[in-house]
Amino acid sequence: MKVVRSLKSMKTRHKDCRVVRRRGRVYVINKRNPRFKARQG
């Protein structure tokens, strides 16, 4: 999982990526391709 400053570039890498908020942190998760994971905050 990458920790990035901007999640906008991570979100557009794959069409199945979705942005989720959990415990005050913002995550990009991808069910079909789990290597596109990122966290912000």
Secondary structure, DSSP 8 states (H G I E B T S, - for coil): -EE-S-SHHHHTTSTT-EEEEETTEEEEE-SS-TT--EEE-
